[in-house]
Amino acid sequence: MKKNGVRAVVFGILLALATGLVVYGIADGGFRDVKNKAIRICNECIGIG
């Protein structure tokens, strides 16, 4: 039973850390950069750009 409790705590810490890093990346403008790159790649594949 003790292993399940440790796993739950580790999972909770990793989940909180991952969520924090995602929020930091969005706040830092990473989402905008990824979106712009994706748009450029799609336009090149379609032949518009």
QUIDAMO-V591111 format. One line per field, one symbol per residue. ss: DSSP state (@ for helix, = for strand, . for the rest). psi: psi as a letter, one per 30 degrees, with the letter a starting at -180 (. if undefined). burial: # if it has 16 or more other C-alpha atoms within 10 Angstrom, else .. Layout:
ss: ???
psi: ???
burial: ???
//
This chain:
ss: .@@@@@@@@@@@@@@@@@@@@@@@@@@..@@@@@@@@@@@@@@@@@...
psi: eeeeeeeeeeeeeeeeeeeeeeeeeeffgeeeeeeeeeeeeeeeefge.
burial: .................................................
//
